[in-house]
Amino acid sequence: MTGIKRRTVIAGLGVLAAAPFAPAIAQKRYDDGASDSEIKIGNIMPYSGNASAYGNIGRTHEAVAKMVNEAGGINGRKINFITYDDGYSPPKAVEMVRKLVEEDKVLLVFNPLGTPSNTAIQRYLNTRKVPQLFVATGASKWGNPRQFPWTIGWQPDYVTEGAIYAKHILATKPDAKIGVLMQNDDYGKDYFNGFKQGLGTANERKIVQLSTYEVTDPTVDSQMIQLKNSGADVFFNITTPKFAAQAIRKAAEIAWKPVHYLNNVSSSFGTVFGPAGIPASQDIVTALYRKDINDPQWRGAADVTAFLAFMAKYMPNANLKDDVHNYGYCCSHTLLQTLRQAGDNLTRENVMKEAANLKNFEAPLLLPGIKINTSPTDFYPIQAVRLARVKGESFELFGEVLSNESV
């Protein structure tokens, strides 16, 4: 799919999740990518390469597009969604984003995926004053409105999540010997830095082995053997889905059974636990902020029912155990709320203003007690999680809702 433009004209995103919005009468204002009839939204995703499992996020955005195309529009406007493959390659990300801005003339770039890719495009988009909206990465750098006022995060940041795991380890296994597997890039380092902050300087010595891998590596088998041989009895697994599945499977093969913590970005039954083997995945601990739609406790919840109906109609062949569909659906509705609030003032400046003015927004599929809030000085929309462990083919939640103030 590399280099191939994919377009979907859609209307009325988010109709299932929100009542019709009637903007106040005001003078209409537009920048590139907006008009009386259309809003152009740009996106990049790794539809190919070692991170291609995340491509289903973009496909879900497109499926949402098809759904809302039948619903009538956001404030009467259709959305023209344009997505390109960047292969999880920063140079390709820059190329594709420049194409979106300079040739396609999109109003904004929505949910571009990956810390390396977003890092590569951040300065360009901020220089051009194009919103880099709700990026698909939890790196802490996306919440810096003073330096990068056109970039805003979405999911819980990696530093906070890493710190939460560290605090839990200290509370439940104070004599832990910790092994860490880390993707060797900004994404991995952000998680690891948060983890070390959570441990505190005095406890960093509990880390007996740090093993890294490159996203271009074929496997992490040798790193897993190294980690087992270190004597570690706690494992913090900072990996993207392909490598997360490999690590879980290899741990089972070599009979290494540490207390296993896995970063949220790989907490998928469809792309990680299933391929790794459900038996090998039992009791892995992760942090969740969205509902597992396969968990019986959410059966009958209105947002889950709506999501399942959406999937059945618009993505009937998709794997419901692949959590990235859930992610894409939830994030799309955050964009929709922002556009509804923007009304007829569809300038890039006003879109950013509204993205930074979300108040207790309950996007579909968020866990109870977790809401989206932003302000001109707070560019971290979601700052709360709950810990959960793999039990059978779903998650068992435990503990209270934990926020950035908790760590």
Salt bridges, closest charged atoms under 4 A:
ASP36 OD1 - LYS28 NZ 3.68
GLU62 OE1 - ARG6 NH2 2.66
GLU70 OE1 - LYS313 NZ 3.24
GLU95 OE1 - LYS92 NZ 3.60
GLU102 OE2 - ARG98 NH2 3.25
GLU102 OE2 - ARG128 NH1 3.38
GLU103 OE1 - LYS99 NZ 2.90
ASP104 OD1 - LYS5 NZ 2.90
ASP104 OD1 - ARG7 NH2 3.37
ASP186 OD2 - LYS141 NZ 3.28
ASP233 OD2 - LYS173 NZ 3.83
GLU253 OE1 - LYS250 NZ 3.59
ASP283 OD1 - LYS391 NZ 2.60
ASP303 OD1 - LYS291 NZ 3.01
ASP323 OD2 - ARG290 NH2 2.89
ASP344 OD1 - ARG77 NH2 2.84
GLU362 OE2 - LYS371 NZ 3.77
GLU393 OE1 - LYS321 NZ 2.20
GLU396 OE1 - ARG389 NH1 3.17
